[in-house]
Amino acid sequence: MYKRLSFVVSVLLVLAMIATGCTAIIQPQVDAAVQATLTANQPQIDAAVQATLTAMVPDATPTPDCKTATQQWLLDLEPLLAEWEDAVDVVVATNKASLAGPVAEMQRISREIEQTPYPPCAETAYKYLVNYCNVATKGVIDFMKGWSTYGNFDGAAKVYKKFQAEVDVLLASK
């Protein structure tokens, strides 16, 4: 049994030496074939590499800093906020029975404010502003229904102050 195992190991060693020697003999031919294939397909390889790099590299458009993005957002909101102030002035000067039109105008402006894109860093300020518009509008609707609305108007004022404070923080950022 031992002799047979020794023979098998010897045969395996001989085969390993032959395989190693054969590899050394044909390796230059394999290298030449690989080089020829690479050379022949170089334009396709270059195109594939370029496409991969283009897909991997993000858009080179610079992202504005938070302060700049917030300033732009406020500029975009400026006409809507002016309309909002006008709508609130009309509501204050209108008798209770005639508030349906002014409330509809407040709702329209509120929806436009809500749809105005905002920078990710200003999400909290955005939520405060939208909440302010909704609470103020609800306060007017509740007033039309004859319900006590002091809480709504007081709440709207508090939310607006939070919006202003958040904007101040964003504009002070670097």
N, C-alpha and C positions, 0 to 999 in steps of 0.2 A: 504494500500500500504506500509506504514511504517513497519507494523508488518511482512509483507511478506519479505521485504528487510532485516529486522533484522533476520528473520529465515534463509535466505540464507547465510548471513554472519556467523551466528552461525554454520551452517552445514559446511561451508568452514573451520572455525576454528577447528572444531572437526576433519575433514578429515586431516587437516595439522598436528594436534597433533598425530593422528594415524600413518600417514606416517613417521613422525619423530621417533616415537617409534618403528615402524617396521624396519626402517633403522638401528637403534641401535641394534636391535635383530639380523638381518641378516648380519651386517657388518663384524663380525669375520669370517663368512662362506665365504663371498666375498674375504676378505683378504687372507684366506687360499687357495682359488681357484687360485687367482692371483699369490701367491707365488709358488704354485705347477706348474703352467704353466711356470713361469719364470725359475724355477729349471729345468724342463724338456727340455726347449728350450735354455738353457744357452750356449751350444756350437755354435748354429746358431747365437745367439745374439752377442756373442763375435766375431765371424767371420765377421758379418755385421758391427760391430763397427770398427774393425780393417781395413776392406776394405774402410770404409768411411774416417777414419783418414788418411790412406795412400793416398787416392785420394785428400784429402784436403791439405796435407802438401806438399809444393813444394820440388823439388829435392834439396837435401842437398849439392850439388856440389857448392863450393864457387865460386863466381864471381870475377874475377880479377879486381883490381882497374884500373882506366883509364890509368894511366902511364904504368902499366905492360901490359895491353891489347894493348896499342899503340906500345910499344916496340916489342911485339910479331908480330903485324901486319907489322911493318917495317922490321923485320927479314924475314917474309914471302915474302915481296915485294923486298927484296934485290937482288935476282937473276934477277927478271924482270927489276928492275931499272938499273942494270948493262947491261942487254941486250939492254934496251932502249938507254943508253948512247952510246953503240957500234953502234946501228942502226943510231943514229944521226951523229956519226962520219963518218959512211959510206956515208950518205946523203951529208954531207958537202964536202966529197972528190970525189963525183960522178958528172959527167957532166949531164946536164939537160936532154938529150935524154935517159939516162940510169937509170933514177930515179924510174921507175915503180917497180922494184924488191925491192929496199930499202924502198919505201913507203909502199908496201904490208907488209914488215917485221914490220914497225912501227905500222901499223894498227893491225897486229896480237898481238904484245906486248901490245898495248893499250887495246885491248879486254881482254887479260889475266889480266892486271892490274885491269880493271873494274870488272872482275869476282872474284877477290881475296876478300874473306870475310874481313870485317873491323869491329872494335868495334863500338858500337853505339855512344860512346863519340867522335869518330874520323870521324863522318859523314862529317863535314865541310872540314876537310883535304882531305878526300877521294874525295869529289866533286871537290876540287881545283886540285887534281892530275889528275883526269879523264879529267877535262876541259883543263888542260895544255896539256895533250897528244893529245886531239882532235884538239886544236887550232894549235899546232905545226905541226901536220900531215896535217891539212888543209892548213897551210902556204906553205908546200912543194908542195902540189897538185896545189895550186894557182901559185906557181913559175913555175911549169911544164907547166901550161897553158899560161904563159907569163904575168900574172897579177902582179901588185905591191903587194908585200907580207911583206913589212917592218912592217906594222901595225899588221899583224898576229904574226910575230916573236916577236915583242915588247910586244904584248898582252900576248903571251905564257910566256915570261920571267916574266912579272908582276904577272901572275897567279901562276907561280912556286914559286915566292917569297912569295906569300900569303900562299901557301901550306907549305913552310918551316917555316914561322912564326907561323902557326897554329900547326904544329908538335912541335915546340919549346914550345908553351904554354902547349900542352898536356904532354910533357915530364917533364915539370916543375911542373905539378899537383901532388898532394899527393894521 
